[in-house]
Amino acid sequence: MIRILLIDEDPDRAVVLAEALQGKGYTLVAQLAPRELSAKRVQEIAPDVIIVDMESPSRDTIDSMRQINADEPRPIVMFVDQSDDTMIQEAMQAGVSAYIIDGMNPKRVKPIIDVAVARFREFQALRDELKKTKATLSERKLIERAKGLLMRERKIGEDEAYAALRKLAMDRQQRLVDVAEALLAFADVLKKK
């Protein structure tokens, strides 16, 4: 069961959406007014998906979405009655997974949520891959700098420097990047004397 947090400024409209959600097999864990929305509240409620249903999104609501995505990203679906290009762009930059204009149609709720969740997961996978790639690149730069230091100080070739780093890492049962970082830190200390 997907746990839904519903944000709606109109209590009557919220009832209709809540019934549509429950009729599709979702669990409505909480319903808040836009002014009650905060990253802390979302963390406390821990929904799988956030649905925002409002006439026109405010800057405060968009800022809340941005903060939620920075702290604990999750799929966000916004149903709005009216909007403009600027607001659409800001919502998407804030991490909204689906932005539906002309309000909420109960018959379309499930496919829209399904697409938003799928899009969110795909985006998160890309984000994770980028983060991993950046970390790997950063580690390689450290290793290259440490190799360069060994080559310069010991007057050895690149292969020999790499072998020395690798042997030290194996002897200490540490990752190669950790040994490279320690070597560079030690070299910095020696330079300061």
N, C-alpha and C positions, 0 to 999 in steps of 0.2 A: 504494500500500500504506500503510495506517495503521499507524504505529509505536506499539506498546503497551509501557508500563511496568507490570509486575504487582507488586503489593504483597500478600504473603500470609504469614500467621504459621504456616501448616501446609504443609510441603514436599510431602506426599502430595496434598493438595487442589490445590496450585499446579500439579502435573504435569497433573492432569485439566483444569484451566482453560487451561493453556498449550496442550494438545492441541486443546481446543475452539476456541481462538483461531486457531491455525495452520490448523486444518481449515476455517475460515471466510475465510481469505485475509489475516489480519492478520500483521504481523511483530512478534514478541516481541523487543524490544531489550534488556530487562533484567528481572530478577526480584529483588526485595529483600524483606527482612523489615521489618515496620513500624518497628522501632527504627533501621533504616538509612535511613529516609526523611527527606530534608531538601530544602529549596529548592535548595541547592547541587548535590546529587546529581541532582535533576530537571533542572537547567540543564545539567549535564554530559551526561546521557543524551539530553536533548532529545526526549522522546516526543511523539506527537501526542495520545495519550489515556493517562490513568492509570486503572488498575483496581485497586481495593482489595478484597480478599476476606478477611474475618475473621469470627470469631464475634460479637464485639461491639466496636465502635470505641471506642478509648480517647480520653481528652482530648488526649493527645500526638499521636495520629494526626490528630484534628480540627484541632489547632493547626498541624500540618504542612501540612494542606490549605489552611488560611487563609493561611499564609505563601507557599505556592506560588502561590495565586491573586493575592496582592498583588504578587509579583515578576513572574511570567510565567504569566498565566492560560491554562488549557487544560481540556478536558473531563475530568471526574473521575467515574467510576462506582464506587459502593460496593455490594458484595454483603455483607450481614450476616446472620447466623443469628438474632440476637435484638437488639431495640432498644427504646427507649422514645420518647415524644413529644419529650422534651427533647433527646435525642441527634439525632433526625431534624432538629429545628429548628436545632440548632447546626451540623450537617453542611451543611444548605442555606445557612445564613448564611456558612459557610466557603467556599462556592462549588462544592459537590458538584452535578454536573449530574443524576445519577440515583442514587437511594438505594433499593436493592432488598432487602427483608426476606425471610427464609426461604432465604437462601443463593443459590448460583449453580446454574442449570440450563443445561447446555451448549447445549441447543436454543434457549434464549432469548438467548444472548449477543449475536449479531449484531444483532437488532432493538433490543435495549436500548442497545448502543453507538451504533447509527445515530441513535436518538432523542436520546441524550445529546449527541452531536456537533451535531445540528441545534439542540437547545435552547441549547447553549453558544454557537453562532454567532449565534443570534437575540439572546441576552442581550448578547453582545459588541457587536453592531450597535447595540442600544439604549444601551449604555454609551458607545459612541463618539459617538453622536448627542447624548447628554446633555452629554458633555464639550465637544463642538463648540458646542452651544447656550450653555453657561456661558461659554466663551471669547468668543463673539460678544457676549453681554450685557455682559461685563466691558469689552470693547473699546468698545462703544457708550457705556458710562458714562464712560470716559475722554474720548471725543470730546465728549460733552455737557458735561463739566466744563471742557474746554478752550474750547469754544464760549462757555460762560458767562463764563469769564475774559476772553476777547476782547470780549464784549459789554459787560462791566462796565468794562474798562480803556479801550477805544476808543470807548465810547458808540455802539455800532452795533447793528443788528438781528440776529436769529438767522440769517437767510439770508446776510447779509453776512459774519458770523463764520464760517459754514460754508464759504462761498466762499473766504475768506481762508485757512482751514486747508487746503482742498482744493488751492488754488493753490500754497501752500507745499510740500505733499506732492508735487505734480507737478514743481515746480521742483527739488526735491531728490531726486526719484525714490525716494521713500520711501512706505511705507504711511501712510494717514491716521492710524491709531492710533499709529504711532511718532512722528509729528510732534506729535500731541496730548500724548503722554506726555512728550516733550522740552520742550514749552511749559510744561506743568504743573511739571516738575522745575525749569526755569529760574525760574518764578514763585516756587517755594518758596525757591530760593537768594536771590532778591531780597528776600523777606520777612524773611529771617534777618539781614540787615545792620542 
